[in-house]
Amino acid sequence: MARLKRSPAADQAGTIEHAVQCALFGMALKNHLRTIPPYVAAVGYLAYLAMTLGRPLLACVLAAGTLLLPVWRWSLARRHAQCQDASVQLLREVRREVELSSLVSGALWVISSIGLLPLLTGVALGTYIGVVSAAVAMTVFFLSSVGRAFEIMVVLQITSLAGVALGMGPEFYPLA
């Protein structure tokens, strides 16, 4: 496990705010690892749905996301596991990488909402809405303390779900 190296900027950043930010980032990255199994289950299920609904390209995109995003999250959390001596610049870089990870994850949710939601009915539709809701609830625990990562992911998840629901007709307006 790599440790962050102490830099001169870390000495200048020796404020309480910096210490709190380091502690929050450390907790967020640890929780980032904990989200991998539920993420794989959720997006794997969506890939399965896409395949059973005759959308093999969508299934492949979701399956790729199911494989690549968890590896990225694991790598990010492992590379920056120890934050107490991190410089301000390094914290900015970690924040940007977490925000980019959120953007990619949110984009997968947009793709799945556009590609799957109009095809779902009954239990599958309810399960999809439950999976999105659970993802939002889980996201608040590990992303709300890292820059705008939470906002990026949730805005993409919820607006895509609402936008597609509005396009599906009046019976889906309450979902939006």
TAKAQUI-V924406 format. One record per backbone hydrogen bond with DSSP energy under -1.0 kcal/mol. NH is the residue of the N-H (numbers start at 1). CO is the residue of the C=O. If there is no record, write none. Layout:
nh = [NH	NH]
co = [CO	CO]
//
This chain:
nh = [11	12	13	14	15	19	20	21	22	23	24	25	26	27	28	29	30	31	32	33	34	35	36	39	40	41	42	43	44	45	46	47	48	49	50	51	52	53	54	55	59	60	61	62	63	64	65	66	67	68	69	72	73	74	75	76	77	78	79	80	86	91	92	93	94	95	96	97	98	99	100	101	102	103	104	105	106	107	108	109	110	111	112	113	114	115	116	119	120	124	125	126	127	128	129	130	131	132	133	134	135	136	137	138	139	140	143	146	149	152	153	154	155	156	157	158	159	160	161	162	163	164	165	166	167	172	173	176]
co = [7	8	9	11	13	15	16	17	18	19	20	21	22	23	24	25	26	27	28	29	30	31	33	35	36	37	38	39	40	41	42	43	44	45	46	47	48	49	51	50	55	56	57	58	59	60	61	62	63	64	65	68	69	70	71	72	73	74	75	76	83	87	88	89	90	91	92	93	94	95	96	97	98	99	100	101	102	103	104	105	106	107	108	109	110	111	112	116	117	121	121	122	123	124	125	126	127	128	129	130	131	132	133	134	135	136	139	143	146	148	149	150	151	152	153	154	155	156	157	158	159	160	161	162	163	169	170	172]
//
